[in-house]
Amino acid sequence: MRAVADYDIHFNRPGFEGREREYMAEALDAGHISGNGGFTKRAEATLAGLLGVPKVLLTTSCTDALELAALLLDVKAGDEVVMPSFTFVSTANAFALRGARPVFADVREDTLNLDEARLSEVVGGRTRVIVPVHYAGVGCEMDAIQEVADGAGAAVVEDNAHGLLGSYRGRLLGTFGQLATQSFHETKNITCGEGGALVLNDERLVERAEIIREKGTDRARFLRGQVDKYTWTDLGSSFLPSDLLAAVLCAQLEARESIQERRKAIWDHYHESLAGWAGKHGVRLPTVPGHVEQSYHLFYLLLPDGDARDRLIAHLKQRRILAVFHYVPLHLSPMGERYGGRPGDCPVTESVSVRLVRLPFYNQLSRSDQDRVIEAVIEFNEF
């Protein structure tokens, strides 16, 4: 495997937007760099106001937010949690850790999102949670998914790691399910290096979520003066991020409009420049339905077959450009097979997984570097 230094154009590079260092210095000077400091509260209030939800709680990662959600919903052994096979392992791990069985569903051929038309085939009497994943920040068909969930008496937890600021039928992603999770990992549009958030759309869950995030104690109530001491009252864990990370996140959130404008320009330039080449060679570009506003998180190509995909990645590496593939089907992983996954269960997932390549995409990707990527892709004709 080649080192990152071997490439002129990286797949991802986190970008500073202006005030990150200033805010980190403020946090250091304030003398509070553990969790739940001033910047943590500020970031949470910004996100809650932006999304129009009762509460947002910062976590150390989207993985932690998913694990917090599983605890909050009392997921337990014998329960089933339905999710796409085409997703990151954290989506499954969070619920498997509580003893639940992940049930893997296939995705749509166009958006690569959970296939709502086939969802009822994998939902049953043991289904406790359905987890739609807004792949590439393109919204799932939430109306249909919610209808299936309501019929099964299941909760909906949106895995919105890709989709902050995206919307479905005019409503922001992350505001449909009882809960939603966000990611602020280095690879995301808005980042603090490692970070996440739990979005609480049901106000009845807020107080217990605070307890679980504070290691199962009622410390949040103590800090508000509601009790004279705090104690262990529930299951929980240490999900709070450092206020230094929250300081970085605050700076990024302040710059969200300029970040999104840049990313939209990058996405549009890829799409416009590669459409002719793609049509000529049977390569598919991302699909964004008209009733969806995407978050401009990533840009991918779907090659005709796996061999062509591998040759394209190698072709770009020769030109010192790093492009990558994405998810390996969870139902075909060693752990997925332990939960009953078998070849053929999710044929669309199995097909797209071996054909998909992600192009370099980050906030500071220059037009000249992007044009170099585009030129290298158009040069490729080994189909």
N, C-alpha and C positions, 0 to 999 in steps of 0.2 A: 504494500500500500504506500502511495507516495505521500510525503509530508506536505502540509499546507503551504510551506515555503516554496514548493516546487511549482506553484501556480501563480500566474500573473493576475488572473481574475478568479476570485474565490466564489464559492457558492453562497456564502453568507458572511456579512461583517456587521457587527453591532455598531450603531452610530450614536454619537453624542449630539444632542440637539441644542445645547447652549448653557443650561443652568445646573447640570448634574453635579459638577464639582462644587459650585457655590452652595447648593443645598446640602451636599454631604458635609461640607465644612460647617454649615449651620447646625446640623445634627450633632457633629462632634463638639462644637462649642456649647451646645445646650446640655451636654452631659448625659443624654439619654439615647443610647444607640441600640438598646434591646428592643423587643417588640412593643407595639402599641403606644409609640411615642407620637409626637406632634405630626410628623410627616405621614405616619401610618393613618392617623385619623383624617388627615387632609386628603390623602389619596382615596380612602374609602368614601369620604363625602363627595369627592369629585365624581367617582364612578357611580355612586348611587344616584346623584343628581343627573348625570348624563343618561343613565339607563331608565330613570324614573321608577326605581324599585325601593322597597322599604329599607333594605340594608345590604351592604357589601362588606365582606370580611376578607382582608388580605391574608394570604397563606404563603408558605415558602415555595410553593409550586402548584401547577394545575393538578399534579398527581395528589398532593396533599388535599387540595380542594375536593377532589373526587372521593378520597378516603373519608374526609369529614362528612361529605354527603351520605356515604354509605352508613356511617355511624348514626347520623342524624335521622335517617329513615328507618333505623333499626333493622337493616338487612341482616339476615341470619341464615344458618344452614337450612337447606331445603328450599330456599327461595331461588327463583330464576330471574336473571337480569338480561334483557335482550339488548344487543348492541350490534353494530356492523362488524364484520370480520376485518374490513378495511379500515383499521384505526390503529393508534399507538397502544402499546401494551398496558399503559396506565389505566385505560378505560376498563379493561378486564380485571386487572390486579386489584383495583380499589374494592371491588365487590367480592372477588374470590377470597380476599383476606378475611372477609366476614363470614365465609363458609358458603356463600351463594354460588350457584352454577351459572357461568356465562353461557348465554345462548346466542350463537352467531348467526346474523342475518346477512343476506346479500345486499349489494348496492345497485343503484340505477346505472345504466350504461352511459347516460348523458352527464349528470352532475357528480357521479361517484358517491352520492349520498345514500343513506338508508332508503331502501326501496319500499315506500309506503304501500304500494300495491300488493306486495307479498308479505307484509308485516304480520298479518293475522295468521299466516301459516306457522309462525314460530312463537306466537303468543298463546299461553295456556293458563290453566288454573293456578299454577305456581308463579306466574309472572308478577313480580313485585315492582320492577322498575324497567322503563324503556329509556335507552340513552341514545338519542340522535346525535350524530357528530356532523357539524357543519364543515364539510371538507373544503379546504381552500378558501374558507370564509364565504361560501355560497350556501344560502339557507336551505335546510331540508324543508320538505312539504309538511309544515308543522300543523296545519289544520287537520289533515288526514291522520297524522301520527297521534295527535291529541285525541281524536275520535276513537282510535283503536285503544289507546291507553285508558280512556274513560270507560269503555266497554269492558275492559279487563280489570278495572279497579286498580290500575297501576300508576305509580308516580312517573313523571317525566323529569329527567335530569339532562339538560343540554350540555354536551361537551362542546364548549364554544372556544376551544383553545385557538382556533384559526380566525374566529369571526367577530371580534370586537369591532363595533361601528358598522358592521354589515346589518342588513335588514331583510325581512320577508314580508311582503305585502304592506310595506310602510311601517312595520313594527320592528324595533331593534332586536337582533339575535341576542339570546341570553335572557329574554323577558317572557318566554312562553311557558317553560316548565316550572314546577314548584321550586326547583333549584337549577342553577347553571354554574359552570366552572369556566374560568378564564386562565390564560397563560401569559406570563410576561418573561418567558424564556428568551435567551439571546437571539433565537431565530425568529421571534415574533415582531410584528410591526412596531409595537410599543413594548419596551423591555426594561428590566432592571437586572438583567443577567440571569438570575433565577428568581422566579416569583409566580404567584398565581392569586386567584381570588374565588371565593364562593359568593355567588349572587343569590340572595334570598328574596324570592318573589312572594312568599307566603309569610306574612308578618308573625304568624303563630309559631314559626320555627326559629325566630331570631334569638330569643333568650337562651334556648338550649344550645343553639349553634355557638354562641359565645362561650358557654360552659365547656363544650367539647373542645373548642380551639384553645382554651386555657387549661389543658391537661385534666379536664373533668372537674374543675373547681368553679365556684361562683365568684371568682376574683373580679370580673367585670362589674358585678353588682356592688362589691366592696369598694371599688374605685369610684363608683358613682354615689357612695354613701348610703346605699340601700340596706346594707348589713354591716355590723361592726367588726366582723372578721370573715375570712373566707375559708372554705373547707372543701374536701373532696365530695362531690355530689353525684357524679355520673362518670361513665367511661369518657376518655378523651386522650389527647396527645398534644405534643408541642408543635403546633402548626403556625405559630406567629413568625413572621420574617423580622429581620433587624430593621430598625428605623433608618439605617443607612441605605438599605435597598429601597425602602419606601421613599426616601429623598430623591433617589435617581428616578423612580417611577413618577413622582410628582412633576419633575422637569419634563419627562417624556409626555405625560398626559397634557401638560400645557401646550406642547407643540403638536398635538394630535392632528390639527387641521393641515398644517404644512407637511407633516409626515404622509398623510393620506393623499394629498395632492401629488406629491412626488411619486408615491407608489402607483397611483392611478396612471400617471404619465408613463411609467416604466411598463406597466401591464399593457396599456394601449399600444405602445410602440412595438412590443413583442407581437401582439396580436395582428396589428396592421402589416408589419413587415414580413411575418412568416405565413400569412394566410395563403398566398399563392404557392409557395413551396410545399406547404402541407397538403393543399388540394391536389397538387400534381403527384405526390408520392403516397397518398392514402394515409397521411398522418392526421390525427385529430387534435384540434386545439381545445382549450377549456370551454365548457358550455355554461352560460349564465342565463337562466330564464328571465324573461322580461319583468316578472313580478318580484324579482330579487335584486337587491343592491349588494354587491359583494364587498368584502373588506380589502381586496387587493393584497391577499396574503402571499400567494405564490403563483407561478406560471409553469404549467407542465405541457409536455407533448406525449401523445399516445401513439407509439410506433406500431406498424402492422404486426410485428411479432417480437419475441424476446431477443432473438439474435440481432435484429436491426437495432433494438434499443441498446444492447451491449456494445455494438459497433459504433453507435453514435457517441456514447459516453467515452469510449476509447479515442475516437476521432477528436473530441473536444480536449481530452487530456493531452494529446499530442500537440495541441495548440495552446497548452498551458491554461486551459479553462476547466474549472471544476464544476461538473454537473453530477447529479446524484439520482438514484432511484428512490422510491418511497416504501410504503408499508409492505411487509410480507404478510400474507393472510394469517390471521390469528388462529383460525380453525385448523390450519395445517401445521401449526407449530407443535413442538413436543407437549407443551402444556395444553394447547387447544385440543389435541387428540385425546388427552386424559379426560377432557370434558365431553368427548363424543364427536369431535370434529373429524370429518372424513373428506377425501378428495371428491369433488363434484357437488358438495353441499352448497357452495356459493360460487357458481361458475363465472359470474361477471367479475367478482373479486379476484378469482384465480387468473383470469385473463388479463385484467388491467394491471395487476401487480407486476407481471413480468414485462409489460410493454411501456410502462410510464417512466419518464425522465423529467426531473425538475431542473430548470435553467437557473443560473445565478439571479438572485433577486434580493436586494437589500436597499435600505433608505438612501444610501450615498452612492449607489451604482451610477457612474457617470454615463452620459449619452455615448461618449466615445468607446467606453468599455462595453456597453450594451451593443453598440453597432458591431464591435468585434465579435461578440457572441453570435449575433444574428448572421454575420457574414460566414462564420465558421459552420453554423447549422445549415445554411443554404448551400454551402460547398458539399455537404454530405449527400451522396447518392448511392450508397451501398445497400440497396434494398433487395 
